[in-house]
């Protein structure tokens, strides 16, 4: 079995060092990072014929028609995704609320405003009850004889056998012969309006302050995730489908923001409302309050049972959302390749299957959690009916006034409404915590080893690189590089050749410290790489890859990315040295020509030239070229070889090449097979040895075309068959 290839060991950082799927890490480095291979190992980008570059490799549908995993495509399945199991709701919710800790002062003010707002709202129904009593007392008093007393009217009612009405008269403030006191009624209603208005204003202010605290928290969370991505090692991204990771840092964080914004204020207000209303209800009538409390355990039991069933559905919903995003990103990035190979139906089928899984999970989550609201309404209506019946009997018996019953009915609604609101928010709360868990998975991932507290400095910039007994393997039980020692002197060119998957890119990735050594050490100008800060190390290295990437912006901006402080003269000098100036002058807007993110309005060769100019401008002491001239024509390649020769002066250069004609003049050629250096020497020395390099060289330049008769049965070739190169 051949060794798995290694291209997917790379990361695509952005301009600040954040892996974002399509950027650079620092001014002198271009990196691109596909997903992991189907077997979880990386895939080499040094494809011999150049037909499948890194970007198209990651954009290929993840599954072949027969169901096998497409080598080099994203590692779908459960890699990087949370299992569909019940989340640890309590600790995750507490951790999510803990993010608000820096805003303790604002949250304390929010609580005080909520208490005041709810207090005023709770007082409203009792005041309206007084208004009802004024109206009712006026209506009754109008019917009583003027000049008599309430006691006389009550005695008359008892004499007529109406004891209930007599008790009611004694509990009311009735003036016989006097109707409704509209002055008193107006004052009571005005007070109620002012209370409700003040409660609304306090509630608005509470929401304003809380919104600021929540959005500041989400802003900090995004910053923390951004910083975390910069500290994660490259192997973390090897196992993460890009769309899944993007979903975690975009969709999930947005969902957390929405959940916090909609639930915190409502939960606080609902809790305070329940406490305040319950206190007033016991003050008015302990019996009716006990009747209203019957709804609480019933509501809690129903909510708990339903939430238990919807919890895992929300985990599945966001898991499938991330997977679907990854699949869409993959298909859209490689849409040209999909069309070239006629894989539209397979892509649509894969999308349809994943979309169906998301539909089922979302439907189940929303439907199950949606049952909570009507269940709470049913329980609340039962409580309302009981209170109305018992309250009416209490009024008829004279135990309560009509205003108290009317206020209590309002309070019963205020009491059940917060419970119903909390229940209706259960699905949103669960969804938010599920998203928080997925974001916390990123924040809790193991980070790369920290830079030294007192980093070393490079006092000399020559680019001398030494490998001393270096050993490295991606998997502990599969050796890749064992006890490798070599020295690359300043000004020397070290070429690395070998079949696809031999480990060529791994060697330069170790120089970049994208991976840490298992044993040995690598030094740059006598300084151990582990003693340098990573940004310092990578600032000394220029890297040009076969797979290019240009940012949305002008050609001048893309060249200047290699050195943001470069002057216009330095940018033009780099462009002329790499022959970018030759084709830019023919463009209508010259260096101000705006190119899109994919660079589709310039040719592949022109993109390659711009990326080489970018590396020129960074003025590195160490240069890494990974099939950097594969996209240019033969004449331009000759010119670039001359330009690179000037650039490599007094600099060490590592050149990964398949076309051996480009590295004949290299000072040292390393031949790698299965992760090991099997031969090393100059071009002439390796040809004379007639070993692996000799076979590779003559396979490219000395082998004749294969006869058709050698490749088909003796009956002869099909009509029109063409011979092809081996």
TAVENGI-V491338 format. One record per helix or strand of 3 or more residues. SS is the DSSP state (hx for helix, st for strand). FROM is the first residue (numbers start at 1). LEN is the number of residues. If there is no record, write none. Layout:
# TAVENGI-V491338
[[SS/FROM/LEN] [SS/FROM/LEN]]
This chain:
# TAVENGI-V491338
[[hx/7/3] [st/24/3] [hx/54/6] [hx/89/10] [hx/101/43] [hx/150/10] [hx/163/9] [hx/182/50] [hx/234/5] [hx/242/8] [hx/251/34] [hx/286/48] [hx/335/6] [hx/344/53] [hx/402/23] [hx/426/18] [st/465/8] [st/481/8] [st/493/6] [hx/504/8] [st/519/6] [hx/529/3] [hx/534/6] [st/541/4] [hx/555/6] [hx/568/10] [hx/580/5] [hx/590/3] [hx/604/15] [st/622/5] [hx/634/14] [st/652/5] [hx/660/4] [st/668/6] [st/676/6] [hx/683/7] [hx/692/10] [hx/708/4]]
